[in-house]
Structures are given as structure tokens and as C-alpha cells.
Amino acid sequence: MQPPMAGDIEKITAVVKLPARDAAAHKGSFGHVLVVGGSRGMIGAVALAANASLRAGAGLASFAAPAVVQPVIAPLCPCATSFPLSCQADGVLLPEAVGELRSAAEGMDVLAVGPGMGVGGPQQNLLRAAMELGKPLVIDADGLNNLLHIDDWPALPSGPVVLTPHPGEFARLTGRHVRDIQADRVNCAVEAARRWRGPSGQELVVVLKGAGTVVTDGRRVYINDTGNPGMASGGAGDVLTGVMAGLLGQGSAVFEAACLAVRVHGRAGDLAAQRLGQVSLIASDLLDFLPAATREATQDGR
């Protein structure tokens, strides 16, 4: 049994729905997402996130990846455009990649950093640059692992941030044992959200993934009730990152977008499990069921 929540926390039990779309809308009406990541051996993560952002309703999606893997990733997400980042022949990013990322991000509405990125100094420089852009930012996977090596990182963001750790990543970020986190998931997430909010007060939301994913901004808590064990498969978190970014790009408020994202992501997993079973479910299956899950989450059901 989980310990009770702190008394000053508002428990949210319902999520907002996406508004009905205006008949005169165009692709620029629904946001442009930039996914930053990818490396040799980890090309699928970026594609999953970019495709998921489009399935969640983003009007446009792009990705930025090391130049040696960019042409391999591109065919996996044919509806996305891409930006090659300068790198060595072995894929190690060069210093000029930071400027290239800044240029690529100029026309973007939201960034998602981390899927398949790898960990190292060049990646940390990219993450620092992304945090300083002032745009809504989703940090997941290796983005979170790179945070460990950035001193006083909560002081860097100049815009809203969503962190999406699983318990292992959360343990590394907080220095706590996974066992202790799992025994008190809500209060651990709330404490972290309060501690990581920057000095300028930019909104920060923690999404502690797992059974009953916890979403909190330190004042409010939503505990998700969709999803199933079949989603415990590599790449499912990258899909959630894309859904989160896609919803943020459409202008949803940060906390509300995070709550809706985990609900839609879990619902897609439930629909996939009904059709395919839990044992054989893989992350790319979620993309096929996101349309139905997103339709359920839209005000007019379209």
C-alpha cells in the first residue's frame, strides 16, 4: 500500500480533452515538434517518438540526429523532416552540432530530447542548449541520464519542462533506491517536482512511469489508470515522449498535456493488448492504436 499523499496536494481525477478542430485549420495550427536524439545502435527511438507525435495530433514533426544515422532514421518516419547534426565518422557529435540544433529549433513549438541519444559531453551540450531555448521541453531516456552530469541543471531551463523517468532513471536522478521509490511513488514524485523547479519558476512536471504512472507539478497529482504489463517493452517510453510532445505542440497546458498523454498512451496499450495480447505487444504496435485512443480523447470524437 502506498503512503498517503501530503495534505497540500490536489488530486486530479479527470483529464481534459483535446478541442474539436476548426474546419479552416492547417498543419501549422497544431504545432511543430522537434525530436532530438539517435545514435549508432539506437535509431528506432527517434522514429517512434516522431511518429507518435504525429499520431497524437502534431501538425508537423522533425528530428535532429547525428549525420551518420540521420539517413537511416528518415525512412522510418516518412512524414517527418530531419536535420543532420555534424559528427565524426563514428557518430560522436562535433561542437558545431549545438549551433545546428539552435538553428533547427527556431521554427519549432516544442522539443523532445533524449530518445536513443547516448550519454557523453557532446550530448550534454545539446541538452544544455535545448534547456536554454525557452520552448516547452520533454526530457526522456538518455536526456535524463545526461542530466546527471550537468551541475545545477534545474537553474538552466528558460521554459516549461516535462521529465518522464522510469523508476530506475528516477533513482539515478534522486540518489534514492528503486525499492523506496516504488513504496512511495506519489510523495517521491511530488518532492522531486518541487525540488527541481528552477529559480525563475518555470513550470516543471514529473511523470514517474510505471503501473499507475504519477504526474505531478508539485501542487497537483494525477495517477493514471490506463495501460497494462504488455507495455513493458523497449520503445514504449519513446512513444510516450512523442505523444507528450505532440500534445504540448498543440498548445495544451503543460500539466494537462502530461496527464492526457499518459492516459492516451496507456489507452493505446490497452486497445493493442485487446487485439494482440499482452505477451506479444511491442512499442510500434502502440502507433497503430494511438488514432483510436486519441479519438476518444477529442471533444467531438473525431
Phi, psi and omega in degrees: 000135178284143175299157179294153177288155174301147187293341182266013181260131177273124180270122180263129183246348180231146179253153177288161175253157175292141179291155173297149184272138176292138181297336181266009183292157176225178187299332178286350182282345191239018169089152178240119183259137172242119176264129183243121180168206179086147177192172178298130181089351181222061182269336185289331186299315180298316181297317178300315182293316180296314179296321180294324179297322177290319178295334178276358173113001177300141179285329182217147176222142175223165172222152175239125185213159177308141187302331182287339180250346182305315180288344176277325180287322188308315180294341180281344178222075189293344179270359180254148170267172186212160180231116176283135178257134184302135182205168173285173180299332179272005177095354179292127183294143177266161183304327182292348178299330180296313178296323178296321177295316179301318179295317180297326185281350186302320182264012185265154177261335181205147177242145172235117188242130172134325185304120177065018190286326190083171185237134178168174181302313179299321178294323179294326176294320176297317181295317176303313181299318180296321181292336183269001184281340180082006179262154174307138189222129172255126179245123184219167169053235183292343171300318178292318180295328177286333177302328181303334186256009179250112182296137176050043183299329180300341180279350186276320187298135175250012176213178182293147184228139170241125176255134185235063183279148162276171186304325179294315178295321179296322178297318180293323181289328185258344184078012179262160179280142180305320180302317180290323178296314182294335179281345184211055190300315185295308183293326176297317180293318179298314180301317181293317180300321179290320184287327185272353178296130186288168182295337179273357174081016177299145183295136177227128181239132176257129175245099180271105188285163180133186177297118187073057180308134182258129176242125181209146171250015181091346177243327181237153178224133171237131178248117187284145181239014174255166180104168185202168183297342177297342181276358176281071186214143182304133179100344181297324178293327177294324176296316178300318178303315179295318178299315180301312180295321179298320179289320177297322180295337178275002174098007178295145174299152193297307182297316181296321178296320180295317179298313181295322182298313182292328178291314180295317179300313179294323179294321175299321177296322179293318178295321178295318181294325177298323182274321191250343189088159182283324188297320186264002183292133175234166189301320182295338175298328181300326179300324182289336183254357175297323179303315180293319180294321179289323177300319177298332184267008180255142189302321181261006177068026181252000000 
